[in-house]
Amino acid sequence: MKGSDIKKYLEENGIKQAFVSEKTGIPAPILNMMLNDNRKIEANEYMKICDAIGVPLEQFKPRLPDETK
């Protein structure tokens, strides 16, 4: 998963980073670094983010070139 994919989803759906930070307990500067691909997203952080924005964990799963889904 890439933070930039999550960031794009947030922007497309009008979800503010401040909202995600508040809901997850992840400090805003740390969340911003993750969403700009400047810091790795840990598994527990990823689960919190998905829960906060109401998407399944598979939402940002990288797709292989031969996957049709």
VEXSEPA-929149 format. One record per residue (C-alpha): residue number from 0; residue in one letter; x, y, z. Coordinates in steps of 0.5 Angstrom, whole numbers. Example, Ala and Ser with C-alpha at 12.3 -4.5 7.8 and 13.67 -1.06 7.14 Angstrom:
<nodes>
i = 0 | aa = a | c1 = 25 | c2 = -9 | c3 = 16
i = 1 | aa = s | c1 = 27 | c2 = -2 | c3 = 14
</nodes>
This chain:
<nodes>
i = 0 | aa = m | c1 = 0 | c2 = 0 | c3 = 0
i = 1 | aa = k | c1 = 2 | c2 = 7 | c3 = -1
i = 2 | aa = g | c1 = 1 | c2 = 13 | c3 = 3
i = 3 | aa = s | c1 = 0 | c2 = 17 | c3 = -4
i = 4 | aa = d | c1 = -6 | c2 = 12 | c3 = -6
i = 5 | aa = i | c1 = -10 | c2 = 14 | c3 = 1
i = 6 | aa = k | c1 = -8 | c2 = 21 | c3 = 0
i = 7 | aa = k | c1 = -12 | c2 = 21 | c3 = -7
i = 8 | aa = y | c1 = -18 | c2 = 17 | c3 = -4
i = 9 | aa = l | c1 = -18 | c2 = 22 | c3 = 2
i = 10 | aa = e | c1 = -18 | c2 = 28 | c3 = -3
i = 11 | aa = e | c1 = -23 | c2 = 25 | c3 = -8
i = 12 | aa = n | c1 = -28 | c2 = 24 | c3 = -2
i = 13 | aa = g | c1 = -27 | c2 = 30 | c3 = 1
i = 14 | aa = i | c1 = -24 | c2 = 27 | c3 = 7
i = 15 | aa = k | c1 = -20 | c2 = 32 | c3 = 11
i = 16 | aa = q | c1 = -13 | c2 = 29 | c3 = 14
i = 17 | aa = a | c1 = -15 | c2 = 33 | c3 = 21
i = 18 | aa = f | c1 = -21 | c2 = 28 | c3 = 21
i = 19 | aa = v | c1 = -17 | c2 = 22 | c3 = 20
i = 20 | aa = s | c1 = -12 | c2 = 24 | c3 = 25
i = 21 | aa = e | c1 = -17 | c2 = 25 | c3 = 30
i = 22 | aa = k | c1 = -20 | c2 = 19 | c3 = 29
i = 23 | aa = t | c1 = -14 | c2 = 15 | c3 = 29
i = 24 | aa = g | c1 = -10 | c2 = 18 | c3 = 34
i = 25 | aa = i | c1 = -4 | c2 = 19 | c3 = 29
i = 26 | aa = p | c1 = -1 | c2 = 26 | c3 = 30
i = 27 | aa = a | c1 = -2 | c2 = 30 | c3 = 24
i = 28 | aa = p | c1 = 5 | c2 = 31 | c3 = 22
i = 29 | aa = i | c1 = 6 | c2 = 23 | c3 = 22
i = 30 | aa = l | c1 = 0 | c2 = 22 | c3 = 18
i = 31 | aa = n | c1 = 2 | c2 = 27 | c3 = 13
i = 32 | aa = m | c1 = 9 | c2 = 24 | c3 = 12
i = 33 | aa = m | c1 = 5 | c2 = 17 | c3 = 11
i = 34 | aa = l | c1 = 1 | c2 = 20 | c3 = 6
i = 35 | aa = n | c1 = 6 | c2 = 23 | c3 = 2
i = 36 | aa = d | c1 = 10 | c2 = 17 | c3 = 2
i = 37 | aa = n | c1 = 16 | c2 = 20 | c3 = 7
i = 38 | aa = r | c1 = 14 | c2 = 15 | c3 = 12
i = 39 | aa = k | c1 = 12 | c2 = 7 | c3 = 12
i = 40 | aa = i | c1 = 5 | c2 = 6 | c3 = 15
i = 41 | aa = e | c1 = 5 | c2 = 0 | c3 = 20
i = 42 | aa = a | c1 = 0 | c2 = -5 | c3 = 20
i = 43 | aa = n | c1 = -4 | c2 = -3 | c3 = 26
i = 44 | aa = e | c1 = -4 | c2 = 5 | c3 = 23
i = 45 | aa = y | c1 = -6 | c2 = 2 | c3 = 16
i = 46 | aa = m | c1 = -12 | c2 = -2 | c3 = 20
i = 47 | aa = k | c1 = -14 | c2 = 5 | c3 = 24
i = 48 | aa = i | c1 = -14 | c2 = 9 | c3 = 18
i = 49 | aa = c | c1 = -18 | c2 = 4 | c3 = 14
i = 50 | aa = d | c1 = -23 | c2 = 4 | c3 = 20
i = 51 | aa = a | c1 = -23 | c2 = 11 | c3 = 21
i = 52 | aa = i | c1 = -25 | c2 = 12 | c3 = 13
i = 53 | aa = g | c1 = -30 | c2 = 6 | c3 = 13
i = 54 | aa = v | c1 = -26 | c2 = 2 | c3 = 7
i = 55 | aa = p | c1 = -24 | c2 = -5 | c3 = 7
i = 56 | aa = l | c1 = -17 | c2 = -7 | c3 = 9
i = 57 | aa = e | c1 = -17 | c2 = -9 | c3 = 1
i = 58 | aa = q | c1 = -18 | c2 = -2 | c3 = -1
i = 59 | aa = f | c1 = -11 | c2 = 0 | c3 = -2
i = 60 | aa = k | c1 = -8 | c2 = -7 | c3 = -4
i = 61 | aa = p | c1 = -3 | c2 = -6 | c3 = -9
i = 62 | aa = r | c1 = -5 | c2 = -10 | c3 = -16
i = 63 | aa = l | c1 = -1 | c2 = -14 | c3 = -20
i = 64 | aa = p | c1 = -1 | c2 = -13 | c3 = -27
i = 65 | aa = d | c1 = -4 | c2 = -19 | c3 = -29
i = 66 | aa = e | c1 = -10 | c2 = -18 | c3 = -24
i = 67 | aa = t | c1 = -17 | c2 = -17 | c3 = -28
i = 68 | aa = k | c1 = -20 | c2 = -14 | c3 = -21
</nodes>
